[in-house]
C-alpha cells in the first residue's frame, strides 16, 4: 500500500539530497507525495478544513527546514515526514486545548480519494451525520487509543508503519487499535441507545 501511494520511497535519500541542493522539482515531488496525506491527518484530528490547510503548510515548511536532519538509517522518509506532522498537530491542539467539536458542520474526508462520484443530497446528509457521530466517539477515547484508531482505520496505515511513526512495538500498536475499536463500539452503542446519534443502514 505504502509503495503504491508513495512511489518516491525507493529513492528517498536521493530525493532529499536533491531538495538540499535546491532542486525545486524535487521539493514539488515531496509536496505532491505527502501534502494530501498530512492534510488528511490534520483534518482527522482538528475537524476544520481551513485549520488543517494552514497546519499542513506549517508542517511542509518545517519539513523543508529540517531536511538536513533526516537520516535514512533511522527509518523511512515517509515515517520521518509523518512524525514531523504528527508532532506539530499534537502541539497545535495542545496549545488550543481542544479537539474539534462533535457537532461540527464539516464531514470527515472521504476515505477513498479516488472515488469522484458525487453523492445525492440524502447520501451527503447521511454521511455527514455518520461522520459527526463517529467523531464524537473518537473524541471520547484516550489520546493513545484515538491516535491508533485514526492512523489504522481512517488513514489506512499498516501496523509496521504506525509502530515506526509512534516509536512503539508493533504488538503495542495492535493492542491499542483493538482496545480503541472495542471502546469506540461501546461508546457509540451507548450513545445510539440513548438517542445521541444514529447511523442509517443502506
Backbone as CSV, one residue per row, in Angstrom:
resi,resn,N_x,N_y,N_z,CA_x,CA_y,CA_z,C_x,C_y,C_z
1,UNK,0.825,-1.208,0.000,0.000,0.000,0.000,0.857,1.255,0.000
2,UNK,1.826,1.283,0.912,2.649,2.482,1.024,3.421,2.735,-0.259
3,UNK,3.953,1.656,-0.890,4.729,1.838,-2.100,3.876,2.375,-3.230
4,UNK,2.587,1.966,-3.266,1.692,2.430,-4.312,1.369,3.901,-4.120
5,UNK,1.139,4.309,-2.872,0.780,5.692,-2.595,1.996,6.608,-2.663
6,UNK,3.159,6.072,-2.315,4.354,6.889,-2.261,5.446,6.265,-3.134
7,UNK,5.351,6.451,-4.470,6.317,5.840,-5.377,7.729,6.358,-5.195
8,UNK,7.900,7.429,-4.414,9.221,8.016,-4.241,10.027,7.321,-3.154
9,UNK,9.403,6.408,-2.411,10.065,5.830,-1.252,11.395,5.172,-1.580
10,UNK,11.467,4.490,-2.727,12.696,3.787,-3.061,13.850,4.746,-3.312
11,UNK,13.558,6.010,-3.606,14.609,6.985,-3.862,14.624,8.104,-2.845
12,UNK,14.193,7.791,-1.620,14.091,8.809,-0.571,15.379,9.607,-0.389
13,UNK,16.480,8.881,-0.209,17.734,9.546,0.126,18.161,10.511,-0.976
14,UNK,18.074,10.060,-2.222,18.465,10.919,-3.340,17.511,12.097,-3.473
15,UNK,16.230,11.862,-3.221,15.245,12.939,-3.307,15.568,14.032,-2.294
16,UNK,15.904,13.631,-1.084,16.264,14.599,-0.046,17.524,15.361,-0.459
17,UNK,18.491,14.648,-0.996,19.725,15.304,-1.447,19.424,16.360,-2.502
18,UNK,18.540,16.021,-3.432,18.180,16.979,-4.486,17.498,18.209,-3.899
19,UNK,16.645,17.993,-2.900,15.986,19.131,-2.242,17.022,20.032,-1.576
20,UNK,17.979,19.411,-0.901,19.016,20.176,-0.210,19.916,20.922,-1.188
21,UNK,19.983,20.416,-2.416,20.781,21.080,-3.451,20.008,22.211,-4.125
22,UNK,18.748,22.412,-3.699,17.951,23.494,-4.258,17.131,23.115,-5.470
23,UNK,16.899,21.824,-5.668,16.120,21.346,-6.807,14.628,21.549,-6.523
24,UNK,14.019,22.552,-7.162,12.609,22.857,-6.922,11.693,21.711,-7.332
25,UNK,12.039,21.018,-8.401,11.208,19.907,-8.869,11.170,18.786,-7.832
26,UNK,12.288,18.565,-7.164,12.343,17.522,-6.135,11.439,17.891,-4.962
27,UNK,11.474,19.166,-4.562,10.620,19.586,-3.450,9.146,19.502,-3.834
28,UNK,8.815,19.866,-5.067,7.432,19.750,-5.526,6.981,18.298,-5.487
29,UNK,7.896,17.379,-5.776,7.568,15.951,-5.722,7.257,15.533,-4.288
30,UNK,7.996,16.068,-3.332,7.739,15.770,-1.917,6.366,16.296,-1.512
31,UNK,6.065,17.521,-1.919,4.774,18.127,-1.579,3.631,17.319,-2.175
32,UNK,3.778,16.899,-3.434,2.727,16.102,-4.075,2.542,14.758,-3.377
33,UNK,3.648,14.162,-2.964,3.588,12.830,-2.362,3.013,12.838,-0.956
34,UNK,3.274,13.902,-0.192,2.909,13.882,1.221,1.918,14.954,1.654
35,UNK,1.724,15.982,0.852,0.855,17.079,1.260,-0.559,16.641,1.586
36,UNK,-1.151,15.835,0.702,-2.527,15.390,0.924,-2.631,14.501,2.158
37,UNK,-1.652,13.633,2.336,-1.664,12.728,3.494,-1.582,13.532,4.793
38,UNK,-0.744,14.542,4.813,-0.607,15.375,6.005,-1.882,16.177,6.268
39,UNK,-2.487,16.669,5.191,-3.750,17.397,5.351,-4.816,16.484,5.956
40,UNK,-4.941,15.277,5.412,-5.939,14.338,5.925,-5.696,14.023,7.398
41,UNK,-4.431,13.819,7.753,-4.097,13.512,9.139,-4.485,14.677,10.046
42,UNK,-4.169,15.901,9.619,-4.534,17.070,10.406,-6.035,17.223,10.532
43,UNK,-6.745,16.954,9.434,-8.197,17.113,9.466,-8.857,16.074,10.361
44,UNK,-8.296,14.858,10.399,-8.865,13.826,11.270,-8.840,14.284,12.725
45,UNK,-7.780,14.984,13.091,-7.642,15.443,14.471,-8.423,16.722,14.736
46,UNK,-8.365,17.675,13.806,-8.889,19.012,14.067,-10.325,19.210,13.615
47,UNK,-10.722,18.524,12.539,-12.097,18.613,12.071,-12.455,19.908,11.375
48,UNK,-11.472,20.750,11.074,-11.735,22.032,10.412,-10.812,22.162,9.203
49,UNK,-11.410,22.370,8.044,-10.647,22.364,6.802,-9.586,23.466,6.756
50,UNK,-9.992,24.703,7.029,-9.042,25.814,6.932,-7.896,25.637,7.917
51,UNK,-8.220,25.169,9.107,-7.195,24.955,10.124,-6.227,23.862,9.675
52,UNK,-6.775,22.795,9.097,-5.933,21.699,8.611,-5.055,22.160,7.451
53,UNK,-5.601,22.999,6.575,-4.824,23.512,5.443,-3.663,24.379,5.929
54,UNK,-3.950,25.268,6.886,-2.896,26.136,7.427,-1.815,25.305,8.112
55,UNK,-2.251,24.303,8.855,-1.294,23.470,9.575,-0.458,22.633,8.608
56,UNK,-1.065,22.198,7.508,-0.316,21.445,6.500,0.811,22.297,5.931
57,UNK,0.514,23.564,5.660,1.548,24.470,5.161,2.670,24.626,6.187
58,UNK,2.289,24.749,7.448,3.286,24.883,8.514,4.159,23.629,8.601
59,UNK,3.519,22.466,8.456,4.263,21.205,8.514,5.250,21.114,7.360
60,UNK,4.805,21.472,6.142,5.691,21.378,4.991,6.881,22.330,5.127
61,UNK,6.647,23.502,5.705,7.751,24.433,5.952,8.736,23.811,6.936
62,UNK,8.210,23.190,7.995,9.070,22.561,8.994,9.855,21.398,8.386
63,UNK,9.192,20.626,7.538,9.872,19.516,6.861,11.030,20.054,6.026
64,UNK,10.761,21.106,5.255,11.793,21.680,4.389,12.969,22.200,5.213
65,UNK,12.651,22.885,6.304,13.699,23.467,7.139,14.566,22.408,7.810
66,UNK,14.003,21.211,8.000,14.720,20.170,8.734,15.163,18.998,7.868
67,UNK,15.119,19.160,6.548,15.522,18.071,5.659,16.931,17.571,5.960
68,UNK,17.799,18.483,6.366,19.177,18.104,6.638,19.330,17.163,7.815
69,UNK,18.291,17.063,8.650,18.378,16.189,9.826,17.866,14.782,9.542
70,UNK,17.307,14.566,8.337,16.802,13.226,8.006,17.964,12.264,7.809
71,UNK,17.870,11.092,8.450,18.894,10.062,8.334,18.245,8.765,7.851
72,UNK,18.574,8.308,6.645,17.964,7.090,6.090,18.109,5.869,6.987
73,UNK,19.219,5.787,7.725,19.429,4.609,8.564,18.529,4.608,9.797
74,UNK,17.835,5.724,10.046,16.947,5.807,11.206,15.504,5.469,10.852
75,UNK,15.221,5.226,9.572,13.858,4.904,9.164,13.518,5.532,7.827
76,UNK,12.332,5.216,7.325,11.921,5.715,6.015,11.618,7.212,6.057
77,UNK,11.733,7.835,4.902,11.423,9.261,4.786,9.943,9.495,5.074
78,UNK,9.097,8.561,4.641,7.663,8.686,4.896,7.390,8.810,6.390
79,UNK,7.955,7.902,7.185,7.723,7.958,8.626,8.309,9.223,9.240
80,UNK,9.441,9.671,8.708,10.051,10.899,9.224,9.130,12.094,8.976
81,UNK,8.593,12.191,7.760,7.682,13.295,7.425,6.421,13.231,8.288
82,UNK,5.834,12.042,8.400,4.610,11.903,9.184,4.854,12.169,10.665
83,UNK,6.048,11.840,11.144,6.361,12.110,12.552,6.460,13.621,12.793
84,UNK,7.072,14.335,11.855,7.128,15.794,11.965,5.704,16.353,11.999
85,UNK,4.856,15.844,11.093,3.475,16.306,11.042,2.710,15.980,12.307
86,UNK,2.851,14.753,12.777,2.147,14.333,13.992,2.527,15.210,15.177
87,UNK,3.812,15.479,15.327,4.261,16.287,16.463,3.691,17.701,16.414
88,UNK,3.656,18.290,15.221,3.112,19.646,15.098,1.603,19.662,15.336
89,UNK,0.916,18.640,14.849,-0.530,18.561,15.056,-0.847,18.450,16.544
90,UNK,-0.114,17.572,17.235,-0.332,17.404,18.673,-0.023,18.699,19.417
91,UNK,1.080,19.352,19.063,1.416,20.629,19.702,0.320,21.657,19.470
92,UNK,-0.228,21.644,18.257,-1.257,22.624,17.900,-2.495,22.475,18.769
93,UNK,-3.028,21.247,18.870,-4.259,21.151,19.647,-4.012,21.153,21.147
94,UNK,-2.786,20.901,21.568,-2.478,21.085,22.988,-2.468,22.569,23.330
95,UNK,-1.924,23.375,22.416,-1.916,24.823,22.643,-3.334,25.368,22.697
96,UNK,-4.179,24.824,21.826,-5.561,25.300,21.777,-6.457,24.599,22.789
97,UNK,-5.925,23.541,23.419,-6.632,22.803,24.466,-8.030,22.371,24.049
98,UNK,-8.105,21.814,22.857,-9.403,21.315,22.421,-9.245,20.415,21.206
99,UNK,-10.254,19.583,21.001,-10.391,18.838,19.761,-11.583,19.446,19.037
100,UNK,-11.774,19.066,17.787,-12.921,19.578,17.043,-14.209,19.166,17.731
101,UNK,-15.186,20.048,17.750,-16.457,19.752,18.391,-17.199,18.644,17.682
102,UNK,-17.838,17.795,18.468,-18.554,16.665,17.881,-19.697,17.122,17.006
103,UNK,-20.218,18.316,17.243,-21.347,18.787,16.462,-20.936,19.674,15.314
104,UNK,-19.662,19.630,14.908,-19.176,20.472,13.827,-19.931,20.222,12.540
105,UNK,-19.947,21.209,11.662,-20.743,21.113,10.447,-20.019,20.406,9.321
106,UNK,-18.710,20.148,9.480,-17.949,19.560,8.387,-17.849,18.050,8.533
107,UNK,-18.035,17.344,7.435,-17.942,15.890,7.459,-16.498,15.454,7.331
108,UNK,-16.214,14.213,7.698,-14.874,13.665,7.537,-14.544,13.559,6.060
109,UNK,-13.263,13.692,5.749,-12.827,13.492,4.372,-13.181,12.078,3.941
110,UNK,-13.555,11.920,2.665,-13.851,10.584,2.172,-12.608,9.724,2.252
111,UNK,-12.780,8.453,2.624,-11.641,7.565,2.748,-11.063,7.206,1.391
112,UNK,-11.931,7.035,0.380,-11.462,6.652,-0.945,-11.271,7.909,-1.778
113,UNK,-10.042,8.432,-1.798,-9.789,9.683,-2.505,-9.928,9.527,-4.010
114,UNK,-9.926,8.288,-4.496,-10.068,8.065,-5.921,-11.518,8.006,-6.364
115,UNK,-12.442,7.993,-5.419,-13.860,7.920,-5.739,-14.379,9.332,-5.958
116,UNK,-14.658,9.683,-7.206,-15.069,11.050,-7.528,-16.574,11.179,-7.710
117,UNK,-17.313,10.120,-7.406,-18.760,10.187,-7.564,-19.358,11.195,-6.586
118,UNK,-20.317,11.960,-7.067,-20.976,12.950,-6.224,-22.177,12.309,-5.543
119,UNK,-22.216,12.318,-4.205,-23.344,11.693,-3.512,-24.613,12.516,-3.687
120,UNK,-25.751,11.849,-3.574,-27.021,12.556,-3.635,-27.155,13.395,-2.367
121,UNK,-28.059,14.383,-2.351,-28.252,15.190,-1.140,-28.553,14.333,0.085
122,UNK,-29.360,13.282,-0.094,-29.691,12.409,1.034,-28.458,11.652,1.511
123,UNK,-27.666,11.132,0.551,-26.450,10.409,0.918,-25.460,11.332,1.617
124,UNK,-25.335,12.563,1.118,-24.409,13.520,1.724,-24.817,13.827,3.158
125,UNK,-26.123,13.987,3.378,-26.619,14.281,4.721,-26.359,13.107,5.658
126,UNK,-26.571,11.886,5.152,-26.349,10.699,5.968,-24.867,10.533,6.299
127,UNK,-24.001,10.807,5.300,-22.564,10.695,5.530,-22.100,11.708,6.571
128,UNK,-22.636,12.933,6.494,-22.256,13.966,7.456,-22.718,13.595,8.857
129,UNK,-23.928,13.032,8.946,-24.460,12.618,10.245,-23.606,11.504,10.842
130,UNK,-23.251,10.534,10.001,-22.417,9.429,10.462,-21.056,9.925,10.917
131,UNK,-20.473,10.852,10.132,-19.151,11.383,10.467,-19.166,12.098,11.810
132,UNK,-20.187,12.910,12.046,-20.274,13.631,13.319,-20.432,12.657,14.481
133,UNK,-21.220,11.628,14.256,-21.473,10.639,15.300,-20.198,9.879,15.656
134,UNK,-19.474,9.431,14.618,-18.237,8.685,14.853,-17.182,9.584,15.483
135,UNK,-17.085,10.836,15.009,-16.087,11.742,15.581,-16.346,11.971,17.062
136,UNK,-17.618,12.071,17.433,-17.929,12.282,18.848,-17.432,11.118,19.686
137,UNK,-17.504,9.898,19.121,-16.994,8.735,19.836,-15.480,8.736,19.907
138,UNK,-14.828,9.102,18.807,-13.365,9.153,18.783,-12.835,10.133,19.820
139,UNK,-13.508,11.267,19.953,-13.039,12.288,20.881,-13.153,11.854,22.333
140,UNK,-13.983,10.834,22.576,-14.152,10.338,23.944,-13.089,9.302,24.310
141,UNK,-12.324,8.822,23.313,-11.267,7.852,23.594,-10.059,8.545,24.216
142,UNK,-9.227,7.771,24.886,-7.978,8.329,25.402,-7.105,8.708,24.209
143,UNK,-6.194,9.675,24.360,-5.362,10.114,23.230,-4.617,8.985,22.528
144,UNK,-4.046,8.038,23.281,-3.254,6.988,22.637,-4.137,6.021,21.849
145,UNK,-5.344,5.747,22.345,-6.250,4.860,21.613,-6.823,5.573,20.393
146,UNK,-7.190,6.840,20.558,-7.740,7.625,19.445,-6.728,7.712,18.308
147,UNK,-5.487,7.991,18.654,-4.446,8.131,17.644,-4.258,6.829,16.871
148,UNK,-4.218,5.705,17.576,-4.015,4.411,16.925,-5.165,4.077,15.982
149,UNK,-6.390,4.329,16.416,-7.559,4.033,15.584,-7.589,4.938,14.355
150,UNK,-7.276,6.211,14.527,-7.264,7.145,13.395,-6.236,6.712,12.353
151,UNK,-5.037,6.396,12.798,-3.971,6.035,11.858,-4.275,4.739,11.118
152,UNK,-4.897,3.781,11.806,-5.188,2.493,11.168,-6.487,2.523,10.365
153,UNK,-7.572,2.950,10.992,-8.886,2.816,10.370,-9.292,3.997,9.494
154,UNK,-8.752,5.175,9.752,-9.081,6.327,8.912,-7.982,6.627,7.904
155,UNK,-6.732,6.490,8.325,-5.625,6.749,7.406,-5.169,5.500,6.665
156,UNK,-5.574,4.317,7.129,-5.253,3.083,6.433,-3.789,2.675,6.495
157,UNK,-3.073,3.114,7.513,-1.659,2.776,7.622,-1.476,1.340,8.098
158,UNK,-0.367,0.728,7.686,-0.035,-0.625,8.121,0.448,-0.588,9.569
159,UNK,0.339,-1.746,10.247,0.776,-1.816,11.643,2.239,-1.395,11.794
160,UNK,3.086,-1.878,10.888,4.512,-1.563,10.998,4.764,-0.073,10.770
161,UNK,3.960,0.552,9.901,4.110,1.988,9.664,3.743,2.776,10.917
162,UNK,2.645,2.366,11.550,2.202,3.049,12.765,3.229,2.860,13.875
163,UNK,3.763,1.642,13.985,4.769,1.365,15.008,5.984,2.269,14.814
164,UNK,6.405,2.430,13.559,7.542,3.296,13.279,7.239,4.751,13.576
165,UNK,6.032,5.177,13.244,5.640,6.562,13.466,5.555,6.899,14.950
166,UNK,4.998,5.968,15.733,4.805,6.220,17.161,5.984,5.767,18.015
167,UNK,6.932,5.079,17.382,8.111,4.565,18.100,7.716,3.626,19.237
168,UNK,6.796,2.707,18.927,6.383,1.685,19.892,6.380,0.343,19.174
169,UNK,6.436,-0.782,19.914,6.412,-2.097,19.271,5.111,-2.324,18.501
170,UNK,5.185,-3.155,17.468,4.002,-3.443,16.664,2.905,-4.082,17.509
171,UNK,3.295,-4.901,18.483,2.307,-5.520,19.362,1.530,-4.484,20.156
172,UNK,2.213,-3.417,20.566,1.549,-2.338,21.300,0.544,-1.632,20.405
173,UNK,0.927,-1.435,19.144,0.024,-0.801,18.178,-1.249,-1.632,18.027
174,UNK,-1.087,-2.934,17.821,-2.246,-3.812,17.638,-3.141,-3.805,18.873
175,UNK,-2.517,-3.793,20.045,-3.283,-3.774,21.290,-4.093,-2.487,21.408
176,UNK,-3.467,-1.352,21.095,-4.165,-0.067,21.191,-5.326,0.003,20.203
177,UNK,-5.086,-0.495,18.992,-6.143,-0.465,17.979,-7.314,-1.339,18.416
178,UNK,-7.010,-2.531,18.910,-8.064,-3.438,19.353,-8.852,-2.839,20.512
179,UNK,-8.139,-2.299,21.496,-8.811,-1.680,22.643,-9.618,-0.467,22.208
180,UNK,-9.045,0.317,21.280,-9.738,1.505,20.802,-11.020,1.160,20.068
181,UNK,-10.966,0.125,19.227,-12.158,-0.291,18.483,-13.252,-0.782,19.421
182,UNK,-12.848,-1.569,20.420,-13.825,-2.093,21.378,-14.473,-0.951,22.157
183,UNK,-13.642,-0.019,22.626,-14.165,1.105,23.404,-15.038,2.010,22.535
184,UNK,-14.620,2.220,21.276,-15.409,3.055,20.370,-16.772,2.421,20.113
185,UNK,-16.787,1.108,19.881,-18.053,0.413,19.650,-18.955,0.523,20.878
186,UNK,-18.353,0.408,22.060,-19.135,0.509,23.294,-19.732,1.906,23.446
187,UNK,-18.904,2.925,23.196,-19.364,4.305,23.333,-20.465,4.640,22.333
188,UNK,-20.259,4.223,21.075,-21.253,4.534,20.052,-22.555,3.779,20.305
189,UNK,-22.431,2.534,20.766,-23.632,1.768,21.078,-24.422,2.415,22.204
190,UNK,-23.706,2.897,23.204,-24.349,3.558,24.338,-25.026,4.850,23.903
191,UNK,-24.354,5.622,23.048,-24.927,6.889,22.593,-26.107,6.664,21.655
192,UNK,-26.002,5.619,20.826,-27.106,5.318,19.918,-28.340,4.913,20.714
193,UNK,-28.121,4.094,21.750,-29.239,3.647,22.577,-29.881,4.811,23.315
194,UNK,-29.046,5.817,23.633,-29.552,6.983,24.357,-30.138,8.030,23.415
195,UNK,-30.078,7.741,22.104,-30.632,8.685,21.138,-29.700,9.813,20.790
196,UNK,-28.395,9.637,21.119,-27.441,10.703,20.854,-26.911,10.709,19.445
197,UNK,-27.357,9.795,18.641,-26.903,9.742,17.255,-27.310,8.423,16.669
198,UNK,-27.341,8.331,15.376,-27.699,7.075,14.739,-27.037,6.986,13.386
199,UNK,-26.803,5.776,12.972,-26.202,5.534,11.665,-27.208,4.772,10.837
200,UNK,-27.629,5.349,9.751,-28.635,4.703,8.919,-28.036,3.549,8.150
201,UNK,-28.851,2.543,7.923,-28.423,1.398,7.129,-28.800,1.639,5.680
202,UNK,-27.955,1.075,4.775,-28.277,1.197,3.338,-27.932,2.533,2.843
